[in-house]
Amino acid sequence: MRDPRRLRLGEHHVDLSLWPGAVDTLPTALDRAAATRPLIVIDELVHPHLGRRIDDLLHRRQATVTTAVASERHKLLAQVATLAELGAESDAVVAVGGGTTGNLAGTLAHLLGFGVPLIHVPTTVTSIVDAAISARHTLNTRSAKSTLGVHHLPSAILADPTLLASLPAHQWAEGAVEAVKAAFVAGGTRATQLAARLTALNGPVADLDELAELLGVAVELKLHTIADDPTERGPAVALHYGHTFARAIETLTDGTISHGRAVATGMRAAAGTAERLGLITRAERQQHDELIRHIGLSPVDLRTIPSEHLLRLMTNDPKARIVRPVRGIPLVLIDRIGHAYVSPESGLPVTAVPEAVAAAALGGLHPQVRTGELP
């Protein structure tokens, strides 16, 4: 059996197992967490494919296994409360699924017994390269996205590439968006090369060793940013590149636009904003946008969303707390591909952008769908 890699996230350490068959180390991860009564929270869509395997791994343990509705409309405190009733006596929480399942389980782990160990078994590209390697767990309210949240780091992440085999093509592309995003803000001088390479995650990768290597590259990019700022309140806020636009798009479309599509569109809008502010050249913005187009997710048609509503939501984005008093829209921008722009006012990669500039960037996006792009 391989030994997990020890990741440093602030003063905390996380065991990362990233290889084919990593899920089979779940009993060992539970032992290391001294967990005897774990609550296993499985995405209801994942359970038919993985439920029996998880049950076999939990043989002779006093585990409670339940499913979660892993949709944005159900990523609510009410569902966490339901899970808490089932796991009131649990001494650890295991999340088996994608980012939404991880958010629900992570919030629950933070609340149970004033905090119990959390173990991630990610089953999507997005959760491996982004969501699982984080202390942040957010919930929605009925009227807004990601307005509630806690910080709770996992004790272990069991990232098994074989669990991605049944993913539909669009979910691969969703993960590629988050991986490329990390390259845009943290890839340094190799950012363009890394981003181009990571676009290969936009569809099934048959060679498991190659897949594990690509996932490892994406993980390294996130770790480079988050290691000293696991709560993402400082320099690691750069990882929210494109997300101010995306959060508003998702809210105003009632969750019908996928997170990856919204972030891809949001990054294009952010790059357009950076160009208008003179932070990047037109050529850099075009190169940036071409890398996003290569992923293959169709852009969001913003003509169906009133721009004034988008701008109002964006002004109230949680990042506004970093740049108070707010004199515009709080955006993460880049000053070159591979580097997040650090605002001289905040000393952090968040800039208060005039509404007129952000509106012009939104107006500059071309929403037509290209041949071969995924719906």
Buried (B, 14 or more C-beta within 10 A) or exposed (E): EEEBBEBEBEEEEBBBBBBBBBBBBBEBBBEBBEBEBBBBBBBBBBBEBBBEBBEEBBEEBEBBBBBBBBEBEBBBBEBBEBBBEBBEEBBBBBBBBBBBBBBBBBBBBBBBEEEBBBBBBBBBBBBBBBBBBBBBBBBBEEEBBBBBBBBBBBBBBBBBBBBBEBBEEBBBBBBBBBBBBBBBBBBEEEBBEBBBBBBBBBBEBEEBEEBBBBBBBBBEBBBBBBBEBBBBBBBBBBBBBBBBBBBBBBBBBEBEBBBBBBBBBBBBBBBBBBBBBEBBEEEBBEBBBEBBBBBBBBBBBBEEBEBEEBBBBBBBBBBBEBBEEBEBBBBBBBBBBBBBBBBEEBEBBBBBBBBEBBBBBBEBBEEEEEEEBBE
